[in-house]
């Protein structure tokens, strides 16, 4: 496969972040186009075909049969194996296969990937949480499992160490960072933030015991509220010999149980199924235990229907199976969570802080079930920026479920948990996340260090702006403000299109380590897939990301000119100096005069030219690569002080001052200047190279790019002149 054709055009779009250099997800989702083409094509269901359970199973088995060949094609090592997790098929027959990876039989954390194939089975691109092959010195740990458990307890953040214990210390390969390491993954339990048996995953280095990562295993929504008030609704039940049960056969056999205040340490301990002799449930107040169960059943059914009717997704794992739900968990618990280990959901009854109102609001049910969808697809790690994206995904789809249900008692809006009687009237706001005094509205370098429920604000804010645009609005009877981080103003693409973009990005391009820059890449690619590369939808998605300080806006396809955010220096188009000894130094005649090792000269709208439409796009693979762009028979002026000038923009996933990826400027094979990832810039910067030593000679000019194994750097070159 042509290396350049495996490059994700979206990666470099995400790299246009200036000082934002940490991008964990490296994408190879689509060929880098040689021309800016594309038409607006609206595809229902985020572009995916509906599949029966049998068809999906066979597609996964076929992907498993091809796993070895796929691994070789991707350049993975001989000790690595792929296991198919899911398959999505586009309307045109293209497939997107999600794989998990092992190394010598050990699970690889951060080793997940998505492979994209045409209808005939040809690989057209890939998205890898860890780019390239996994290689570690050995699989024999210095620490024992018991040692690792003790270290895990010591490093735990979310449980009280004096009351914590660790179990299930499992040897893994941790490939989230740049260099994979042998590690242990342990589960630490004890009294903590989510109750007396909080659970936290802790990953420690198998040699030193140093903490590599830790995160809560309960993905929760916590808050206070004033009740579950969906009103009188229709719910699906099952008739039995003695009456009816809250078993929803129409939605995968979802069963709602009464946890009967079982402790969080064993929330199924006293559980019993809800049953009645008549098919009438609850009285609308907490005096009946059935009332919370009705809300949960209704909310989960609406969530199922939303995913099915919007994206052809049949349940959490797309296998037609419903996840059981338990209401009335424990006592005084302001919490609800999805647990992928038991494939089930739990809802607390609130506490005295909110009048003991059950935490079973419609958007909460959608939120929790959507955690399951995330676990079954991108499996976004529940820490750092990926954790914020995980929470944002649940807020986004919980909100979309609320709109979809169109319930008069709980109209759709962009407030999260507004029916939970919070002291401020809501748990989170997507239109203005920072209004709660804790959540983040704008991305900063510290976003990954914030609690995931607060860092989710960046994703929530993006989604609101992408859907609704800027400006004040009243939605669902509530005031919404479309403020931005860069004072920009623009229209939205509508909530349904925005949700389709997010769903496709989540299920097709995101991986466990995707961060906000990677999410921008994924959504831009998803928007291109659904509506066209030059569509207004894709352009406005880029505007919404720029409005929350993630990247810059793409060129407006309506005008073909860049639309940078106010904080971004605006390039001032200039004409190359007269008497340019080069042919086609601005690339506006395409490849004329130049020799290129690959499709380097382009007018792709994924990046902006310094002037005009065409420019040279070099490197950006995130893997070992070399490229060359050259022109021969150039007559260097024989008088004055001849010089080479050009404009260069460097965007990188690397950090620090070490030169990992380089672009050399050579004349007749001699390197006269070198630029690297350490020269990253927010815009084009003019460079000058003295050619006095070549005065009066006919020479060959070459730009030579080199990239190392990990993390990508993009070099954009335009307006080259010799005079």
C-alpha positions, 0 to 999 in steps of 0.5 A: 500500500502506498505510504502516502495513501495511508495518511489521514488527511485529518491528522494534519488538520488536527496538527494546525494547533500551534503550541498544542503539540500533544496528540495521542491519536495518530490517524491514517484515515484517508488518502491525502487528496491532490485536489480539493474536491467533494460535494455535500452528500447527506447520508442517514444513519451516519452513513452506515448500513443496518446489519442483522446480528448474524451478518454482523457476527459473520463480518467480525469473523471475516475480519478475524480471518484477515487479521494476520494479513492486516497486521502485516499490511500495517507493519505490525511486529511478528509478536503482535496479534489482532482481534476483531471487536466490531465492524461497520459497513458504509452505504457504499460497501466500505468497511471499518473494522475495529481491532484490539491488539495483543503482544505475545499474548498480553493485552496492549492498552492503547493498542486498539485500532480501526482499519478502513477498507474499500468494498473489495477489501483493499485497505484505504487507511487506518487509525491507531491508538499507538502508531506502528509496531509494539516492541518491548525488551521482554515479557518477564516482569521484575515485580510480582503480581503481589508487588504490583498490587501493593504499588497500585494501592499506594498510587490510587487517587480515588480511594482511601489508601488505608481502606483499599485493597487490590486484586486482579493484577494482570500483566499487560503492555502499556502503549499509551505513551511514545515508548511501550512498556511492560506493566501491570493493570490492577483493580483497587477497591475501597472507600472513595468518591463513589461509595464504600466500594469505589473501584479504580484501575491503576497501571504500574510499570512492571519493572519499577512500580511507577504509576503510569495511569489511574482512573475510576472504573465507575463512569458516573453522573453525580448531582442533586435533582428534584425528581424524575418527572417524565410524566405519563408515558408508555413503556414496554413490559412483558406479560407472565402467568401472574401478571407483568414484569418490567422486561422490555422485549422490544429493546433487547430484553432490557430488564429494570430491577429493584436493587432494594437498596443493596450496598454499592459493594454488591448492588445486586445483593437484594435485587428483585424484578419489578412485577405487578398483576396489572400493567400500570406502574408507579404513581409519579412520586417517590412514595412508589418504588415503581416510579423511578423504575418507570423513568429508567425503563422509559429513558433506556427505551428512548435511548435505544430508539434514538441510536436505532433510528439515527444510526442503525445501532441495535443496543449498546454493543450493536448486538441487539442485547439489552443491558439490565438496569438497577434502581434504588441502589444503596441509600443516600447515593447521588450517583448513576453509572454504567459498568461494562464488567457486568454490562449493566447500569445502576441508579441511586435514589439521591440524598437529603441534599436533593430531597432523596430524588432518584437519579433517573432523569431522561438525559441521565439514562441516555448518558449512562447507556451512552457510556456503554456505547463508548466502551463498545466502540472507541473505549475512550480511557477514563482519564486525561483528555480522553476521559473528558471526551468520554464524558462529553460523548455521554452528555452529547447523546444524553442530550440528543435522547432528550430532544428525540423523546420530545417529552412535554414534561422534559423538553430538549435543551442543552442543560444536563441534569436540569430535572435533578433539582441542582442548586444551580438548576442544572448539573452542566451546561453545554452552551456555557460550561464554565457557568457552573464555576468548575467546567471548562469552556475552552481548551488549555494545556491543563485540560487533561489534568482536570476532572473528566466531568469538568474537562468534558466541557470543551467537548460539550461546548464544541458540540453546542456551537457546531449544532446551534452556532453563536448568539443567544437562544431560548431552547426548551424554555431555557436560555442558551448563550452561544459565546465562544473563546475567540469572539467568532460568530457563525451558524450551526449545522443543526443538532442532528448533523452534529450528532451524526458527525460525532457518532461517526467519529466515535465509532469509526476514527476515535481510539482509546487515547484520542484527545481533543486535537484527535477528536477534531481530526476525527470529526473533520474526517467524519464530516467529510465522509458524510457531507463532502470535503468542501462542505459547509458542514465540515467548515463549520465543524472546524469553526466550532473547534476553533471557537473552543481553542482547539485548532483553527478554522479551515478555509471557507469553501464558499470563498476559498480563503482562510478564515482564521480565529482572531487569535491566529495571525492572518497571513498576508498574501504576497507575490514572490519577488520578481526575477525568481529563478525558480519555475512555479515557486508558488505551486499555482501551476500544480506540479509543473517544474517540480519532481516529487517523491509522492503527492506532495504538491496539493491544493487540499483544503485540509490545510491552507496555502500561504498564498493562492490555493496550492502548496507543498505538504511534506511528512505527517505520517507518525511513522518512519518516512522520507520525502523529497521535493526538488527542482533542477537546472536553477540558474542562481544569479551571478550578481549581488547576494543571491538567496533562497526565500520560502514560507514554512509552517510546522505543526507537530505532535512532538514536544520539547526541543529535540529534533525528531522529525526534520526538513532539510534544504539542500543545494546540489546535495549539500544541506544548507539549513535544517528545520524540525518539529522544534520549529513549530509555528502557529502560522507561516514563517518566512525563511532565508538561506544564503546562496552566495557560495553558489553565485552564477551556478546552475544547481539542484534545489531539494527539500528533504523530509525525514520522520521517525517512528513515533508522532507526526510532524507536518511541514508546509512550504509555499512561495519559494523564490531564488533571487 
